[in-house]
Amino acid sequence: MKHMSIVVRANWDDGAAVWVASSGDIEGLAVEADTFEALTAEVVAAITDLLELNGFPSNLPEIPIHIMAEKLVRIPKPTY
């Protein structure tokens, strides 16, 4: 495979107060962390381990990981 990248979806879980990440590109990826920065480190570590365990065909010297984050923030309605 010449071109490869991994897409990871990250969402904020209000109830648990953590970022949660998963990917349809890497079977078994499910990580969470308190901050987005910590989540990024957890995602990289988990993907590295999963690629070693499961194998991943690529001719690239590096595999790009796209972490797509979504967090809903609400503000109070302004009073006039």
C-alpha positions in Angstrom: 0.0 0.0 0.0 1.6 3.3 -1.1 -0.7 5.8 0.6 -2.0 5.3 4.0 -3.3 7.4 6.9 -5.3 6.6 10.0 -8.4 8.6 11.0 -9.2 8.7 14.7 -12.4 10.2 16.0 -12.2 11.9 19.4 -15.2 13.1 21.4 -15.6 14.7 24.7 -17.7 12.7 27.2 -19.4 15.2 29.5 -20.6 12.6 31.9 -17.2 11.0 32.4 -15.3 14.3 31.9 -12.8 12.6 29.5 -11.8 12.5 25.8 -12.7 9.2 24.1 -11.1 8.1 20.9 -11.7 5.2 18.5 -11.1 4.4 14.8 -12.6 2.3 12.1 -9.1 2.0 10.6 -7.5 0.3 13.5 -9.3 -2.6 15.1 -9.3 -2.5 18.8 -8.5 1.2 19.3 -10.4 2.6 22.2 -8.6 5.0 24.5 -9.6 7.8 26.9 -7.8 10.7 28.7 -8.5 13.7 30.8 -7.0 16.2 28.3 -6.7 16.3 24.5 -3.0 16.4 24.7 -2.9 13.3 26.9 -5.4 11.6 24.5 -3.0 12.3 21.6 -0.2 10.6 23.4 -2.4 7.6 24.3 -3.7 7.3 20.7 -0.1 7.3 19.3 1.0 4.7 21.9 -2.0 2.5 21.3 -1.8 2.6 17.5 2.0 1.8 17.7 1.2 -1.3 19.8 -1.8 -2.4 17.6 0.2 -2.0 14.4 2.9 -4.3 15.8 0.4 -6.8 17.0 -1.9 -6.8 13.9 0.5 -5.8 11.2 -0.3 -3.0 8.8 0.8 -2.9 5.1 2.4 0.4 4.2 5.4 1.5 2.2 5.6 4.9 4.0 8.4 5.7 6.4 5.8 7.3 8.6 2.0 6.7 8.9 -0.1 9.9 9.3 -2.7 9.9 12.1 -5.6 12.3 11.7 -7.3 13.0 15.1 -10.6 14.5 14.4 -11.9 16.1 17.6 -15.4 17.3 18.6 -16.4 19.0 21.8 -19.7 20.7 22.3 -19.5 23.9 24.4 -22.5 25.9 25.5 -22.8 29.5 26.6 -25.6 31.1 28.5 -28.1 33.0 26.4 -27.2 36.7 26.5 -29.7 38.9 28.3 -30.5 42.2 26.8 
